[in-house]
Every structure is written in C-alpha cells, then in structure tokens.
C-alpha cells in the first residue's frame, strides 16, 4: 500500500485513488489544548487569566485546526505574553484575507510580520531553494553572508526554529542535523520575497513581462518536462531583469542541450554575481560566462549524473573573493582543480571529499580555511610539508594526516601547530597509507597486515625518533576524537601516556602500536568510544594499570577490540555503573582472551542500552548464555569450539552451535530460526516461541520428537532438508505436505 498526501485535488486523479480521505483540521477542544501547550510549553504563567484565555480561543479559531499554524502563531504569542500583544495579533488586518475554511496563509503571514527585520531577510531567501530542501547551518549561513544579508553567524537558523518556521531533523545515515521548511512556509517565502527573488520551474508557465525589474536573485529548477513557452520566456527575461546586476543564480538539475544556448545567452552579461549553483556533466559543460564571475562569494558545482568529470579552468584561482566552494556532491567522480587553487586566499569553507582536500599543494596559503579533512606528507613534492598545516590557524572539524613516517624530527612535527587549533574536533595520525578496505566501524578489515610501520610508510629506523615526532604532534585540549595508527615507536606520546592533556576525548582509536605503556584511558571520563586494534603489548586492562578507577567507563557506549594477540583479560571495578551505557561491543581475533567484565558480570538489567554484540575468533572467552540482554537486536558469536550464532532483525541462525541460548531474551521477538549442521535443537523450549513464523532445519541426524512444532501457532513456513532420520508422522498436527 502506498500512502499519498496532497493539498491539490488534481493530484488525487493522477494517482488513481478510489476512496480519497479528506484531511480536516483538529477538532476544536483538542486543538486548543495543543495550541496552549505550544504557547506555554506545559506550564501556564500566573497572569494567564480568563481574559487571555478568551483571546487565545479567538485566535485559535482563526487557525482552522492546523498544527502548522498553531506552531508559528503559538511561538509568536509565547514571545510576548502581554494582553496588548495578543489583542494586536487577533485584530491584525491580515486575517481578512482568509479565502476559505482551510486557508492558514494569513496566520503564517502574521507570524512572519512580527519577526525582526534581519530574520525576515533571512527567511525570504528560502524561496530560492526547491521545496523540501535540506538546509545545513553552514550552507545557509554562508549563503546569507555571500548576499550581504548578514555579516556573521548570529544563530539565525535557531531563531527561525524557535519561531516555528523550521523543523530540525537528523539524517539517518550520516547522523548530521539539517533543517527543513514546510511547503506552505515555502509558499510564504516566495510571496514575501517576490520583489527580489524569482523561482522559475521549467514545467510551470511563467510570463517574463510579469517579472519585477527589481529581481536580484534567480533560481531555476529544471524538471523532466518543459512547457512550450519556457524557451521564449527565458529569452524575454533578459530584457526585463537587470542581468548584469544579478546577485544569485541557482540552477537545480542540468538543463538539456536545446536549452543550453538559451541559458548561456540569457546570463552572458552577468558581472556582479555573488552566488552560483550549477550542475555539469563534462569538462566542457561549464558555462562560457564562468571565468567572468570574479566577484563570487559562494560557488556550488554538482554533477548532473554519475561518472561526470569536470576540469576547472585556471581562472577559478582568480575568484579571490570566494568564501565557500562546495563540491560535496562529487562522490568518486573526477575533479581536476587548478594547480594554483591555493590562490583562493579568502576561502573559508572547502566542502569536498577527502581526496580532493589532500591534493591541494601549499594549502597553508589559504590561511582562513576551516575544513581540511585529509593531508598527506610528501617528501618528493613541494607544498606538502607538515608546516603547511601550521598556517591554518582557523582549521576545525576533522583532520587526518597520512605518511607521518616522512616527518623526521619533533621540531618538524611542531610546525603543524596542532596544539593551537582549538576548533579541531577529530584528529587522525597515520604512519603510512591505510588500506582502502578500512571498515566503517573503526576496525580495519586488513588488521592482519597491520604489524607496525611497513617499508612503504617511510618509517625511520629509530623508534626514539618516531616517539619524538608523535610528541611534537600534541593536539589542543579541546580535541574530542583521536586516532593513532601504525606508529612504530616503543613509547607513546607524553601528552597521552604520561601527562594526559586531552581529557575531553569522547573517542580514542589506537591501532598498530606497540608501546610499552598504554595511555591511562580510564582517566577519560567523557569517553564514549574505545577502539584497540593490533596492539601486541596489551596483556591486561585492570584498575591502576591504565588509570582505571571507580568512575571510569561510565559514559562508554562502544568498545572495539580487534587482533590483540596477547590480551588475556579486562578486570572490572566494583562500580555497578561502569559500562552501564554500553550500546555496542565488538571483539575479534583475541585468541588468549578469557575474561571481559561486561560479559562476566551480567546481572539482569545491567546493560539496558546494549543493542549489538560481536564475538569472533576468541575461543577462550567465557560468555554468558546468548543473547545475554533482552535489549540486544544484533548478536554474532563465532568460535571453533561452540560454532556460530547470528541473531539480527528478529532472525536467528545457528551453525554447529552447541551452547544453550537465553531464549527468554528472545521470547516474543524472534520470527525466524535456522538450525544448521547439527546445532542443538531445544524442542521443548521452541513450543513457547509464539512469535516464530519460520523454522528451517538442515543437516540434523537426531531422532528426537518434533511434536512441539505443533504448538507454534504463528508458524507459516517450515523447511527441513538433509535430515535422514526425519519422518513426517512424528507431528501431532495434520500437516499438508507438498
């Protein structure tokens, strides 16, 4: 079934629905309670008397039961609880423009009218973007700045959010926050900005003669279809609008070849453009007017299709005013930047893939740059010395530095000036190049090959020099995430192992190191993620050895232990709250490990947040019955001694698995079970799994009674294969066999 919602009756016919359901506003009593909750957020003030209540009810009636209208007007009333303010809202002339019982645009317009002038200017710019566009704070703030609407970020997006004009959401894949605008508020933005902003859709008719001469910002959204008049009206447009003084041109989706000449001819006179959004599909598809746009502050170039390639002309380096260059939509496609791209000395934000960042020579010339995801130290190439990073005083976000084996001394390392970069949140220090198969969970798929620095890493012969170099790479105390990979020295850095200076860390990743003394990561009270991979010197983790105290690991959510050949045990503390926030445990290739506190000490209710557990290649590890917590939704256990168990998405797979299971933690949840290669089948227990819908048995030679299957009332799929002693008559229910 597909559910479609629309405000346009014509769309109902398009989707061929049979019984459309008209959506009406909320019923009055429930709506008013909702409206009050938005105004007061649950707690009414003392001065909320009958008079204010009556005003609120009168205003609520005008909102037509719309939650969106209640949200914006409710925030408007919340900002000023005086009776005079509420009366002014109620008596606003805008209400007289309501066209029907479903029209809430006047209520949205009133909320807009009460915004401060600066917020009005910011809101009106949303009209230039397509409906349902996802705004990042960086994107829209730089957009406003490029057009001269704001001078610096004053948190305007949050102010618009508080006033009900935006909704904040999280991307489910990247976990990044973004803002979205309701389509009715998008219409409002188009209405209030109509004298300055014009949004043209190729599939919707427009008349160039109706376009105000005052237009300064133009957005063109290309659709799969073009109205017949689109070409002719675009030709007329250049005589109606002062093209030379346009400040923003945003073209969403690549235009077809027959439209190419029209677009080129219309905008060839542009000289004062500050913002350009455009899509290209080949090195030649950049518009001919592109080199003239030397006043650009914001440039976003996207590929029109997968596999597109673009070679930027050398004139790009002349865009000295450019503050933001956005190439974020280019995944795996080829981007050829000018060799002198570093002449963009005013560039603050360079949004692109890691590889693009790593190919900028003499990046230190771009002294205002705030993003540089990746930097490779190269001996053979000028402009890739570590000192280039030292000139980037405003660098923030994440930074990975590779080929640190090419750094010879502590003094050379200090030239990166990492200790002064207070905005840097994530730092990765890598000796050599990481294999491309690095896994997403922080554990390398190729960890067997990570045996300290290799010949290709450019590592020095002396481990003392390596340790000195790492000492010189001390980060700022504000750092939140640190990774050190393939460092060949025998001693860790003093700022991490001796005198912990980065106590705000929330993530620590150590891989391929062989330090005699490990960091006291038990002192990292904010630590949420700990990853230890291929550390041959790690034997035990116990109180007093790595700084473990009763307060350690209380915030820890993720533990990854991988390829720790000598690791035998992790001794816990008496604090019952240690590890209580754990969500994810991964333990791989630890052949001598026999004890982990978060697997041995498991009283009921200890790990209420744990959802993923992976134990593979740890034959000596003592474990409770799995899954040992009812909150677990993903479990993988694989050892040569007990066989394999995989529990994910309500499905359970057992191969040669001989241990008992904690069936009570799967009761009412598991929907499918597969027993393979002689796994132990607890027939008596199975009859209690009323949620089970699918049962598969493969390679079982036992002659136990399978009558319990008849108690599985939800079972709809039964498959039995390679079971030589199986006989259909053992069932107590009448089964239909195919």
Steps between C-alpha positions, in 0.01 A plus 500: 500500500624848411376796704496834318413834660440812294347845526401495132179318395636447148770272640230262624410415139868464407557220750175324403374464854153357555400628843684821586481604864465876552722619784347765721639707783508376857174514695466828697546381859802285430648767275473767768680280754772443241517874429535581871775240538697666220463843659592404856692174449305333778512766773254789496614829655321660794364785287321259265149613593159458342557803278814351347326164471218656299751674272684172447174324412405771249841479334484118498172512305677686220766231468255251346625208708839504326797377710739703281306822562480419871875452511592833339231714667549320832868597499399856409274525806759330720755771420279766661236405758355850533128541428572790264720282282243221480226751418713644219546152353126431518408830332765482228358593159668198344223274634256665257687342210396147595341348190334192645479280807827327412706813434775545761730725294384816685601346833844414360534851354416658837770291667743614231404866546601486866848365425795737547615663176815289476307174537255612232787548255642161588164323468421652160810334348350156556281567197801450271540136599274215384225375727613242759861616469719396792690796638821463696587784732831556320341505155230755572714718726766534229223562247364790703849636553583480128194711419588754769192424710705423810855585600560204728317197632261617771321166531215614278399144410436421864298820534283401203467155654383650830243709314354191334622570146734201477518140616828338602558136408782244497623322191463128574819410312745778585339598832551861393239758596317700239202735476192468281226745408131410473366543147247763614781700659690462173201658326507779757870557434430529128220746567692734732812497280327544164659840432856371542492123449363307203463123490435356152398138434551369148170309510290793623400791279629844588481837324819701477293817468361440850844477660592811704806691381623499860586127492855440628495129583390233251443128548419265211386146577524276196242222476469205264240691301509849353197715425495618141547863598802442726757573228335816370429640847862440605613699195268784600623490858831672429317809380290514816764430765829680549707190431830679551408575861359161599642394834396133509442243225403150609434234237379171644547199269683509170319659211471322166707597196213678327465726803875545537525787253206677660656485846840605365359791302277618784777521758807588292492858628524406868777686676398558862393146597572403860341152511499231230349150521540293184517139379744375235567168330828553314810723505348704218160553659600787726329810361709735286427789735658310791848666487339845530348430841789640702269645768364161607482434873320165486546237227329160496564268207328159484516212251189452290549123487722224634842486338508869412841663478595863530823686444489845649654775289805674640286813536339344808810606690412862420184486711679675785176591679377139517410399856336161440572239232256208517590183308332266749279327243798353313532143628775302325475723194807670361573859601802675356578816692742767379849452639487850643169448679684621811469855364147503642640662811161614635341154477355397836304188413612236249233229508622196309608137530822413683698428184429846363625661820818292497596619151527872579868607493623777730167494678649723770447800273124459555540632852128543576411140407282327759478152340776265389398139548822344375866593460783282364859579592709457183878509481519517125249783450537861609198646674411188700724555802342480844571871550217577255254407774662744739373796300137382520419666833120465461497133401216307664287191461693184410857450374687184400877525444661216301861401425632630830801275447621779271532733800853479639508702821291627787570858388359424156190347659445806717476715189150359448399698812227251588508608864370844401204377292219524754224448242637163387266227628631181334866414432646190335877445490607227256845365424470381141183462293197310628356224288186606311304214658494666840169411657237749605491388863854608569654154476713440194409203284871464423619505860711188444727710283540777754816391672654838568650729234581337171766589249252702298409717798830681493561410865834588653736232633505637855191466716618790717473739206149370429395567858650850485298575185179388671587717801519799266148434369328586828142616433296768674330394829160554334550199271210253512615213278853361454635218285866387490575232243817304414733703720816289526650656811531309827377793709175689468478881509540669836182702446300174483694242704682697773316825556155471346426843353199412283251396765197612296540204262180314417663261250843330508626272220842330536610264223828333414696647793743314728553738788647370823248706697147555377307823562305525827174507308315427822558870578293602198172549683320624186609202288220350291692292246817294554667311213813288553636313196819300450677605820750224575605646836151498651466214750260623766270788577456532874449770764822692553665384174332728246357752742182305567303631797148456633390791276647357181290395199172633637433680168646231274263394220724310259794259543695347210776247582664351190811288435643526853720189498626521861193649666369270774257686723327823585449524876202712600435712806243468776301790356172363368461805273815430298404404143132562578467717187653245261318471168745310280773240572730357230770246590694330218814286473608500864615136535614523865220713638295326767333775705309822435309673781205593282451133408573334836316731740155514344224531759157561353451859389873583494524591133170654403651689204696216339372418150799347316750231603759333275741234631709321235833320522516504882491126589595538869259778585250414772154618402152487649211347314423702189339742449587603857281813490143540380597829332739328256375507142825401323718216631782314323692227685747286305763270649648167394393354835131592515406567138324803352203703614355802321195685633389804299175660387298245705669215311717235672758290309687217674778296334663219700401699808518279808440743788172575667328827419326761712167438331315717751679806356359421154148403604238696309764637262662227289307430179734265315742227616742298287683198649792373289763228516393331820426801718330407825122528459311560829159371393337556836605866504388560143135441583501821709614718210156612391646774278687248280382511138777312318700191602779340295693186596792384290736207556349364826544126559318476834182300552346724764128559491406816316145507627568835671480665160124465512490752785651773283175676417665772289708260288432543127822369345670169587802370305685177583797393288772232521349347815528125434308387810209735452153343461183705434285290736678632807281810491186514713328744262361413158749655258455541127820395326603616157 
